[in-house]
Amino acid sequence: MRSSSTSTSRKAPVTVERQREKAKEMVRYFRKRAYEEDAENSTTFGWTADNEINNGRWTMFGLLVGMMTELATGVDFPDQIRLMISVLGLADVYE
């Protein structure tokens, strides 16, 4: 025999429309979650890992050029910077 509490606790049948709506909710949830994760892992004040690698490479290249120029001309690196600033007309620091 069935009791009356069993008949009142029956769930509505699962329909295709209900499944589609639940699937759409899941898609929205995971898209939002992926977006938040991407935003969290992306740029912080414009700095990313790729930018930092490129900045380091350009710095090493600049130092290498400075050392090679010092070797070729005999002008040390700080004097090269002062000379460049004077030649460009930014300031009169080279005497």
C-alpha positions as CSV (number, residue, x, y, z in Angstrom):
1,M,0.0,0.0,0.0
2,R,1.1,3.5,-0.7
3,S,0.9,6.2,1.8
4,S,-0.4,9.6,1.1
5,S,3.0,11.2,1.9
6,T,4.6,9.3,-1.1
7,S,2.0,10.5,-3.6
8,T,2.5,14.2,-2.5
9,S,6.3,14.1,-2.6
10,R,6.4,13.0,-6.3
11,K,8.5,15.2,-8.5
12,A,7.3,16.6,-11.8
13,P,8.5,14.6,-14.8
14,V,11.7,15.8,-16.3
15,T,11.0,17.4,-19.7
16,V,13.2,18.3,-22.6
17,E,12.5,22.0,-22.0
18,R,13.6,21.7,-18.4
19,Q,16.8,19.9,-19.4
20,R,17.5,22.6,-22.0
21,E,17.0,25.3,-19.4
22,K,19.3,23.6,-16.9
23,A,21.9,23.0,-19.6
24,K,21.8,26.7,-20.5
25,E,22.2,27.7,-16.9
26,M,25.3,25.4,-16.6
27,V,26.8,26.9,-19.8
28,R,26.3,30.5,-18.4
29,Y,27.8,29.5,-15.1
30,F,30.9,27.9,-16.6
31,R,31.4,30.7,-19.1
32,K,31.2,33.3,-16.3
33,R,33.6,31.2,-14.2
34,A,36.1,30.9,-17.1
35,Y,35.8,34.6,-17.7
36,E,36.5,35.4,-14.1
37,E,39.5,33.0,-14.1
38,D,40.9,34.6,-17.2
39,A,40.5,38.1,-15.8
40,E,42.2,37.0,-12.6
41,N,45.1,35.4,-14.4
42,S,45.6,38.1,-17.0
43,T,47.2,41.5,-16.8
44,T,48.0,43.1,-13.5
45,F,48.7,46.8,-14.1
46,G,49.6,46.0,-17.7
47,W,52.3,43.6,-16.8
48,T,52.2,40.0,-18.2
49,A,54.7,37.3,-18.3
50,D,55.3,37.7,-22.0
51,N,55.9,41.5,-21.6
52,E,58.4,40.9,-18.8
53,I,60.3,38.4,-20.9
54,N,60.5,40.9,-23.8
55,N,61.6,43.7,-21.5
56,G,64.4,41.5,-20.1
57,R,65.6,40.6,-23.6
58,W,65.6,44.2,-24.7
59,T,67.5,45.2,-21.6
60,M,70.1,42.5,-22.1
61,F,70.5,43.5,-25.8
62,G,70.9,47.2,-24.7
63,L,73.6,46.3,-22.2
64,L,75.4,44.1,-24.8
65,V,75.4,47.0,-27.3
66,G,76.7,49.4,-24.6
67,M,79.5,47.1,-23.7
68,M,80.4,46.5,-27.3
69,T,80.4,50.2,-28.0
70,E,82.6,50.8,-25.0
71,L,85.0,48.2,-26.3
72,A,85.0,49.8,-29.8
73,T,85.2,53.5,-28.7
74,G,86.7,53.5,-25.2
75,V,83.7,55.6,-23.9
76,D,82.2,53.9,-20.9
77,F,78.5,53.2,-20.6
78,P,77.4,56.1,-18.3
79,D,79.3,58.5,-20.6
80,Q,77.6,57.0,-23.6
81,I,74.2,57.9,-22.0
82,R,75.3,61.4,-21.2
83,L,76.6,61.9,-24.7
84,M,73.3,60.6,-26.2
85,I,71.3,63.0,-24.0
86,S,73.4,65.9,-25.0
87,V,73.4,65.0,-28.7
88,L,69.6,64.6,-28.7
89,G,69.3,68.0,-27.0
90,L,67.4,66.7,-24.0
91,A,69.8,68.3,-21.5
92,D,73.3,69.7,-21.4
93,V,74.9,67.0,-19.1
94,Y,78.0,66.2,-21.2
95,E,80.9,68.6,-20.7
